Amino acid sequence: MKLGILFGAGAEIDYGLPSGGEFALDIFRQDTNKSKEKFKQIRDSIDYSTHYATYWLPNDYATKSVSSYGKSAFETIIRDTIEHNRGKIIAKFNDFDNIAKKEEKKLVKKYNKSVTKIIEEKLGQDIAKLKMAQVISFVDIFKEGNKIFNSNYFPAMLLLYKDKNLLSENVRNELRKIIISIFQLQIGSLSQNLTRRINDGIFATKDDSIDLLDDIGDIIQLNYQSTGLSGLEYVIENKKIDLNSDDNVILYFCKKIIETIYSSALDYKSLIDSNWHYLYCPKDEWAKFCKINIFLITVRQYMLNHSYMIKKKIKNGYYHDLKQAIDKKNVVSSIATTNYNTFISDVLGEKIYFLNGSTEIWYDPYLNRIGKKSDLENDEKHFLVPLLFTQSGTKPMTSIEMSMQYVNMYKNFKKSDAICVVGFGFNLDDEHINGILRTLIDGNNKKMVVVDIEKGIPIQQRINAIADKLKVQNIGNIKMLLVNKNREVDNTNWLKKLQQILEVEN
């Protein structure tokens, strides 16, 4: 049986690679000085006498200053995070205790004492009995956010701060920043919900023939400086906390909670979207051209560093499972990934379709060409950027090299007996891939098996959610394989179970 396999970010969690907002936080914590130096090296390698240097670059490009994204970019990130993920943020705050308990489990491994017991000793009461809903509540229009006051751990944080004698002055001041960050981000998300409802429906009724009413835009705007910006700055600052005292353990615990909430919702894609086009106009927008270049170089280096660490301590994962199947001559027709690092190639030794680019694929904005760096520099040296975040730039998607990636993958998937998808989210910004899967499922009547972690949600409910994201009609062509943390179903490896399912289906 021939399988077409698509891997997403979830397939690499077992290998210790960060995903989502955690990845974004780490990126903005990086020191950009090394990336600036690499950018300057590229600049110095360009022949100033070429047509490219004369007409594409500013006259004094060789001596102009070079800058990278700073804190001014954080406001954009917060705005996009709250606008796009306000519902997710509110849900996270309403689930405060579960987040806290998960962070405590992680902390126990580092510090051989329960942070809950430490807090209870400080407060002199059982944390499970703490509630503050009668003491603090939002106004009615924000009542959706009141669940946080019915939690146990957030009231504990407030009470620890309230009594000036419970914590050291330094820890108390840091806890104050965390609590303010929580309130700002939560109130900002609740406010965005409200402003969106108002701006979308300012008039209860109106005469559509009076066209000037359509010219009235958003009346209410949020002040994004006050809706989580200080919290993002605090989280990105990433001060080291030594677990050498009970006070520091509490602070570390609280910091990890707010960091988890931010990382679960952080949206940085619009920062790329709004700056990608500056790759095409260095002559007029040199500073912005530098920033997007240096950012992409920084992202690539971060990924390479993580891949290097993984290679030093390789362990089992989805790629290793597949490698064993390939070695045993179980046929795989085609393998594709939306991930950027080349770790998958190192493990499998197969041709991989990198649908969103990779750390070893570079892009020449001047010629709209994609390829290995050595190939692109054969004729003439230009500014090149790592091809990452391709969904954020339409022009790279039109290059012949990327078009061929999609076409060849589609043809191979079409020849497959079934498609297996592991760790892929089917999100809105994945539509360039969702469209291919939709065509295969509806147009070619292909079976698609989605491998995901068991979460206690009924399978059919999860299948329906995937079908809604993909906008497919043949829901019956979507199957799910729910695995445990060891990638097993009933003590059977996911790949063997997948083959069993498909044999029954056929």
Sequence and secondary structure as in RCSB ss.txt:
>XXXX:A:sequence
MKLGILFGAGAEIDYGLPSGGEFALDIFRQDTNKSKEKFKQIRDSIDYSTHYATYWLPNDYATKSVSSYGKSAFE
TIIRDTIEHNRGKIIAKFNDFDNIAKKEEKKLVKKYNKSVTKIIEEKLGQDIAKLKMAQVISFVDIFKEGNKIFN
SNYFPAMLLLYKDKNLLSENVRNELRKIIISIFQLQIGSLSQNLTRRINDGIFATKDDSIDLLDDIGDIIQLNYQ
STGLSGLEYVIENKKIDLNSDDNVILYFCKKIIETIYSSALDYKSLIDSNWHYLYCPKDEWAKFCKINIFLITVR
QYMLNHSYMIKKKIKNGYYHDLKQAIDKKNVVSSIATTNYNTFISDVLGEKIYFLNGSTEIWYDPYLNRIGKKSD
LENDEKHFLVPLLFTQSGTKPMTSIEMSMQYVNMYKNFKKSDAICVVGFGFNLDDEHINGILRTLIDGNNKKMVV
VDIEKGIPIQQRINAIADKLKVQNIGNIKMLLVNKNREVDNTNWLKKLQQILEVEN
>XXXX:A:secstr
  EEEEE GGGGGGGT   HHHHHHHHHTS  HHHHHHHHHHHHHS TTSHIIIIIS TTTTTS      THHHH
HHHHHHHHHHHHHHHHHHHTHHHHHHHHHHHHHHHSSS HHHHHHHHHTS GGG   TTT    GGGGGGGGGGG
SSHHHHHHHHHHSTTSS HHHHHHHHHHHHHHHHHHHHHHHHHHHHHHHHTS SS  TT GGGGG        GG
GTTHHHHHHHHH       SHHHHHHHHHHHHHHHHHHHH   HHHHHHHHGGGG TTT HHHHHHHHHHHHHHH
HHHHHHHHHHHHT    HHHHHHHHHHTT  EEEEEES  SSHHHHHH S EEETT EEEEEEETTTTEEE HHH
HTTT     EEE  GGG HHHHHSHHHHHHHHHHHHHHHHSSEEEEES    GGGHHHHHHHHIIIIIS  EEEE
EEE  SS HHHHHHHHHHHHT S GGGEEEEEE TTSEETTEEHHHHHHHHHHHH 
